[in-house]
Amino acid sequence: MKRLIILLLNLSLAANIVYGQDLITRRNGQVVKAKVKKIGTREIEYNIFDNLEGPKHTLLITDVSRITYENGSIDSFDLKDYVKTNEYSHEMSLWEQGNYDAKKYYKGSQAFYGGMASVLIFGYGWIPAIIVARTPPRYDHLNFPDPSLMDIRDYRDAYMTKAYQIKKRKTWEGFGIGCASVIAVAISVSVALSAGGVR
């Protein structure tokens, strides 16, 4: 009987420990046993449950799918409802965020070099430049910062639209620099040949 009472006391103590923690479920599936201290507009502040007196930790709200509190209540965080802010603390819609991220992360360097190389086809260099400029960027070249945001239509459409505009601009910049380089080489050769013929 004494063992039964000790067993029941241990089980109730274990149940209190299990239910005395908050569970933060991240979007990648990882579950963090914690004690949530504060939920801000961008971050969740918490302590690790095994070290409640230790340092505070933070997670971006976009990295968290839900929090299950010790009392059983649940807060869910849907990316579609989340509005990111940039470093200037200006609130943006998902369309604006996609536009902003494309300017920041999509470089379009391959389009630039493609436009530059197209000049090598003398007389017809503008044809490959048009083809490169009119082709939307490949998905694997977009360099987007957060794959989960690309699942949201407004963000994805804005990011891809802006990346396409950047690709067009970079292609024609490369083509222009390529043309200027060919003209500069032609002038240099012409000057060198005429200087050599004057002797």
Stockholm file with secondary structure:
# STOCKHOLM 1.0

chainA/1-199         MKRLIILLLNLSLAANIVYGQDLITRRNGQVVKAKVKKIGTREIEYNIFDNLEGPKHTLLITDVSRITYENGSIDSFDLKDYVKTNEYSHEMSLWEQGNYDAKKYYKGSQAFYGGMASVLIFGYGWIPAIIVARTPPRYDHLNFPDPSLMDIRDYRDAYMTKAYQIKKRKTWEGFGIGCASVIAVAISVSVALSAGGVR
#=GR chainA/1-199 SS CHHHHHHHHHHHHHHHHHHTSEEEEETTSCEEEEEEEEECSSEEEEEEGGGTTSCCEEEEGGGEEEEECTTSCEEECCGGGCCCBCTTCCBCCHHHHHHHHHHHHCCCHHHHHHHHHHTTSTTTTHHHHHHHHHSCCCGGGSCCSCGGGGGSHHHHHHHHHHHHHHHHHHHHHHHHHHHHHHHHHHHHHHHHHHHHHHC
#=GC SS_cons         CHHHHHHHHHHHHHHHHHHTSEEEEETTSCEEEEEEEEECSSEEEEEEGGGTTSCCEEEEGGGEEEEECTTSCEEECCGGGCCCBCTTCCBCCHHHHHHHHHHHHCCCHHHHHHHHHHTTSTTTTHHHHHHHHHSCCCGGGSCCSCGGGGGSHHHHHHHHHHHHHHHHHHHHHHHHHHHHHHHHHHHHHHHHHHHHHHC
//
